[in-house]
Amino acid sequence: MRQSMRLMSMVLAASAISTVAEAQIPGMPLFTNPRYGSGIRIHGDIGQPTDQGTTAGDLTVIQGGLTFALGPVGIGANVGALRNDASAIQDCTSTSTAACDTQTKVTASALAQLRIAGGGASSVSLSLFGGGSMDINAYDALDCTGLTGTPLATCQAISDANQAKVLTVPLGVAVGLRVPLGFATLNLWGAPRYNIVKLVNCPDANPAPCDAESQSDFRYAFGADLPIFRILSVRAAYEAGKIGDVDFKVWGVGASIGIGGMR
């Protein structure tokens, strides 16, 4: 199963030559609510493609991060991985390493927002945002031992892409709406953007995938967050758009704790 997961991931990564994966932690919506206040928050989220439903599976992504805001400037950072990869990492750091699998991939992302309108008592907020994400590590080369001819060439090509890292840069605008509910306030938001995508860290033996020009895709996300007693906040988001010629949709839910910050 892990071999097939790596194969699927690298087929997506290899397709970055024509256009590729997300613009943040792969498989997780880009949370870009422009309504935030000075402060700091700790986040935890799960997400996965919509065609996988809502049951946790092999394509479920787990991420955690920190956001900080000071006036109109907000900055967030996240680290995430597939659920299976996260489990393998935990196995490798436990006292018993019998279940350790070093074939894991972890992605880090950072996002900066500049609110240019709204905030405070205003019902509508508007921000510009940009950032980047990149795989911290790449999968190891695939074992092509015993293959010959076309299967060997195919395995080697996937293995080369397997070792590449995906760099993505999101650039867009976010609009938020504050909806008073009496007992609480619901914050709704929407954010269209462009993803600029590039493969890096290709093996020296086959640098061709990384020589491809950067590609860009249009994607959009919308979501909501609900603060609870100002300290706890729950959030959800849906994201869709093109990855190459394919429509790719993901959902995500999470919670955060802190004072102010980007929810």
C-alpha positions in Angstrom: 0.0 0.0 0.0 2.8 2.4 0.9 4.5 1.7 -2.4 1.3 2.5 -4.3 0.8 5.6 -2.3 4.4 6.8 -3.1 3.7 6.0 -6.8 0.5 8.0 -6.8 2.2 10.9 -5.0 5.1 10.9 -7.5 2.8 10.7 -10.5 1.2 13.9 -9.2 4.6 15.4 -8.6 5.8 14.4 -12.0 2.7 16.0 -13.5 4.0 19.3 -12.2 6.0 19.3 -15.4 2.7 20.2 -17.0 1.1 21.5 -13.7 0.8 20.0 -10.3 -0.2 19.7 -6.7 -1.5 22.2 -4.2 -0.1 25.6 -3.0 0.2 24.6 0.6 0.3 21.4 2.5 -0.9 19.0 -0.3 -4.5 17.8 0.3 -5.3 20.6 2.6 -7.3 23.8 1.8 -5.5 27.1 2.1 -7.1 28.8 5.1 -7.0 32.6 4.3 -9.6 34.3 6.4 -8.8 38.0 6.3 -10.5 38.8 9.5 -7.9 38.6 12.3 -6.6 40.6 15.3 -3.3 41.1 17.0 -2.3 37.9 18.8 -1.1 34.4 18.4 -2.8 31.0 17.8 -1.9 27.3 17.6 -3.7 25.3 15.0 -4.5 21.7 14.1 -6.3 20.5 11.0 -7.3 17.4 9.0 -8.2 17.3 5.3 -8.5 15.2 2.2 -9.9 15.1 -1.3 -13.7 15.4 -1.5 -14.0 12.2 -3.6 -12.6 10.3 -0.6 -15.7 11.3 1.5 -15.3 12.1 5.2 -13.9 8.8 6.5 -10.2 9.0 7.3 -8.1 7.0 4.8 -4.8 6.8 3.0 -5.2 10.3 1.5 -6.1 12.0 4.8 -3.7 14.9 5.6 -2.8 16.1 9.1 -1.2 19.5 9.7 -0.3 21.7 12.7 0.9 25.2 12.8 1.1 28.7 14.4 -0.3 32.0 13.3 0.7 35.5 14.5 -0.9 38.8 13.7 0.1 42.4 14.5 -2.4 45.0 13.3 -3.0 44.5 9.5 -0.2 42.0 9.1 -0.8 38.3 9.6 1.8 35.4 9.3 1.1 31.7 9.5 3.3 28.6 9.3 2.3 24.9 9.0 3.8 21.5 8.8 1.8 18.6 7.4 2.0 15.1 6.1 -0.3 12.2 5.0 -1.8 10.4 8.0 0.2 7.3 7.2 3.5 9.3 6.9 2.8 11.0 10.1 2.3 7.6 11.8 5.5 6.3 10.3 7.4 9.4 11.7 5.9 8.7 15.1 7.1 5.1 14.9 10.6 6.3 14.0 10.8 8.5 17.1 9.3 6.1 19.5 11.3 3.8 21.9 10.4 0.8 19.7 11.4 1.3 16.0 10.2 -2.1 14.8 7.4 -0.4 12.7 9.6 2.5 11.5 9.3 3.3 7.8 11.7 6.0 6.6 9.7 6.4 3.3 7.9 9.5 4.5 7.3 13.0 3.1 6.7 16.1 5.2 5.7 19.5 3.7 6.1 23.0 5.3 4.3 26.1 4.3 4.2 29.8 5.2 1.6 32.4 4.4 1.6 36.2 4.9 -1.5 38.4 4.7 -1.9 42.2 4.6 -5.3 43.4 5.4 -6.0 46.5 3.3 -9.6 47.1 4.4 -12.0 46.3 7.2 -11.3 44.7 10.5 -12.5 45.8 13.9 -16.1 46.7 13.9 -16.4 46.5 10.1 -18.4 43.7 8.7 -16.3 43.2 5.6 -12.5 42.6 5.5 -10.2 42.5 2.5 -6.6 41.2 2.4 -3.8 40.4 -0.1 -1.8 37.2 0.6 1.2 35.3 -0.6 3.4 32.6 0.6 5.1 29.3 -0.3 5.3 25.7 0.5 7.9 23.0 -0.1 8.6 19.5 0.8 11.0 19.3 3.7 12.2 15.9 2.5 11.7 13.7 -0.6 10.8 10.0 -0.8 13.8 7.7 -1.3 14.5 6.2 -4.7 12.3 3.3 -5.7 13.8 -0.2 -5.8 13.8 -1.2 -9.5 15.8 -4.3 -9.0 14.8 -7.2 -11.3 13.0 -5.0 -13.9 14.2 -4.7 -17.5 13.1 -2.9 -20.6 10.1 -0.6 -20.4 9.1 -1.5 -16.8 12.7 -0.6 -15.8 12.6 2.7 -17.6 9.2 3.5 -16.2 10.3 2.6 -12.6 13.4 4.7 -13.0 11.5 7.7 -14.3 9.1 7.6 -11.4 12.0 7.0 -9.0 13.7 10.2 -10.3 10.5 12.2 -9.8 10.1 10.5 -6.4 13.2 12.3 -5.2 12.1 15.7 -6.4 10.5 18.3 -4.1 7.5 20.4 -5.1 7.8 24.2 -4.5 4.5 26.2 -4.7 3.8 29.9 -4.3 0.2 31.1 -3.8 -0.8 34.7 -4.6 -4.3 36.0 -4.2 -6.9 38.1 -2.5 -9.3 37.2 0.4 -12.6 38.7 1.3 -14.2 38.1 4.7 -17.7 38.8 6.1 -18.5 39.0 9.8 -22.0 37.6 10.7 -23.2 38.4 14.2 -25.3 35.5 15.6 -26.1 37.1 19.0 -24.4 34.5 21.1 -21.4 34.3 18.8 -19.9 35.7 15.6 -19.5 33.6 12.4 -16.8 34.7 10.0 -17.2 33.7 6.4 -14.5 34.1 3.7 -13.6 33.4 0.1 -10.2 33.6 -1.6 -9.3 33.2 -5.3 -5.6 32.7 -6.1 -2.9 31.6 -8.5 -0.5 28.8 -7.6 3.0 29.0 -9.1 4.5 25.5 -9.1 8.1 24.3 -9.7 9.9 21.0 -9.1 13.3 21.2 -7.4 15.9 18.8 -6.0 15.9 16.4 -8.9 18.6 13.8 -8.8 21.9 14.7 -10.6 21.4 11.6 -12.9 18.2 13.0 -14.3 17.7 16.8 -13.7 15.2 17.1 -16.6 12.0 17.3 -14.5 13.4 20.3 -12.6 14.3 22.0 -15.8 10.7 22.5 -16.7 9.3 26.0 -16.5 7.2 27.1 -13.6 3.5 26.5 -14.1 0.5 28.3 -12.6 -3.1 27.2 -11.9 -6.2 29.1 -10.7 -7.8 27.8 -7.5 -10.3 29.2 -5.1 -11.3 28.4 -1.5 -14.0 29.4 0.8 -14.7 28.7 4.5 -15.9 29.8 7.9 -14.6 30.0 11.4 -16.5 30.3 14.7 -14.7 31.7 17.8 -15.8 30.3 21.1 -15.2 32.5 24.2 -12.5 34.3 22.1 -9.9 31.6 23.0 -11.0 28.5 21.1 -12.0 28.7 17.4 -13.2 26.0 15.0 -12.9 26.3 11.3 -13.7 24.6 8.0 -12.8 25.2 4.4 -13.4 23.8 0.9 -11.0 24.3 -2.0 -11.3 23.6 -5.8 -9.7 24.4 -9.1 -7.4 23.0 -11.7 -4.3 20.9 -11.3 -3.2 20.7 -14.9 -6.3 19.6 -16.8 -7.9 17.9 -13.8 -10.3 19.4 -11.3 -9.1 18.7 -7.8 -11.2 19.4 -4.7 -10.3 19.1 -1.0 -12.0 19.9 2.3 -10.5 20.6 5.7 -11.6 21.1 9.3 -9.7 22.2 12.3 -9.5 24.1 15.6 -7.2 26.6 17.2 -6.5 28.0 20.6 -5.0 31.4 21.5 -5.7 35.1 21.7 -6.2 37.0 18.5 -4.1 35.8 15.6 -5.3 34.4 12.3 -8.1 31.8 12.8 
